[in-house]
């Protein structure tokens, strides 16, 4: 399995109503230093129906200005459709971050 495939497998696991940070996805995919690679992989997402890349945000809860599937406004709409409330364009990470106990120290 290549790096992008590992990243996609992690993103597929993010539950509806939750988000993960780029660094969190990178660590779960096997390398904490892949946060930027996660961004590249999501931009090249081959199947946005099955790989919910809109659920990945910055560690501060910001959406991507370069969201590949309609821009940041579309990412916000998709997050809101999942039941996630944004305040001033940010996701409350304490409330909505996917709990991955194996990464409490990431």
C-alpha positions in Angstrom: 0.0 0.0 0.0 1.5 3.4 -1.0 1.5 6.5 1.2 -1.6 8.1 -0.4 -3.6 4.8 0.0 -2.6 4.7 3.7 -3.8 8.2 4.2 -7.1 7.5 2.4 -7.7 4.5 4.6 -7.4 6.7 7.7 -9.7 9.4 6.3 -12.3 6.8 5.5 -12.4 6.0 9.2 -13.2 9.5 10.4 -16.8 9.2 11.7 -19.6 11.5 10.5 -19.8 14.5 12.9 -16.1 14.5 13.6 -12.9 15.9 12.1 -9.2 15.1 12.2 -6.2 17.3 11.8 -3.7 16.8 9.1 -1.1 15.8 11.7 -3.5 13.3 13.3 -4.2 11.7 9.9 -0.4 11.6 9.2 0.4 9.9 12.5 -2.4 7.3 12.0 -1.1 6.6 8.5 2.3 5.8 9.8 4.4 9.0 10.0 3.8 12.1 12.1 5.8 14.1 9.6 3.4 13.5 6.7 1.0 16.4 7.5 1.9 18.2 4.3 1.7 14.9 2.4 -1.8 14.4 3.7 -2.8 17.7 2.1 -1.3 16.6 -1.2 -3.2 13.3 -1.0 -6.5 14.9 -0.2 -6.1 17.3 -3.1 -5.6 14.3 -5.4 -8.5 12.4 -3.8 -9.7 10.0 -6.5 -13.1 9.3 -4.8 -14.6 12.1 -2.7 -17.8 10.1 -2.2 -15.9 7.3 -0.3 -13.0 9.4 1.1 -14.5 12.3 3.1 -11.5 14.6 2.8 -13.6 17.5 4.0 -13.4 16.1 7.5 -9.7 17.0 7.7 -8.9 20.4 9.0 -5.9 22.2 10.6 -5.0 21.6 14.2 -6.6 24.9 14.9 -9.8 23.8 13.2 -9.5 25.9 10.1 -10.8 24.6 6.8 -8.7 24.5 3.6 -8.6 27.6 1.4 -7.5 25.2 -1.4 -10.3 22.6 -0.8 -10.2 20.7 -4.1 -13.9 20.0 -4.3 -15.4 23.5 -4.4 -13.3 25.6 -2.1 -13.5 26.4 1.6 -17.2 27.4 1.4 -18.0 23.9 0.1 -16.0 22.3 2.8 -17.9 24.3 5.4 -21.2 23.2 3.8 -20.2 19.6 4.0 -19.0 19.9 7.6 -22.3 21.6 8.6 -24.2 18.8 6.8 -22.4 16.4 9.1 -23.7 18.4 12.1 -20.5 20.2 12.8 -20.9 23.9 13.8 -18.2 26.3 12.8 -17.6 29.6 14.6 -15.7 32.3 12.7 -14.8 29.7 10.1 -13.3 27.3 12.6 -14.3 23.9 14.0 -14.1 23.6 17.8 -11.5 20.9 18.0 -12.3 20.1 21.7 -15.8 19.3 20.7 -15.5 17.7 17.2 -12.0 16.2 17.0 -12.1 12.5 16.3 -10.9 10.7 19.5 -8.0 8.4 18.6 -6.7 7.2 21.9 -3.6 5.6 20.3 -2.4 9.2 19.5 -2.9 11.1 22.7 0.7 12.2 22.4 0.8 13.1 18.7 
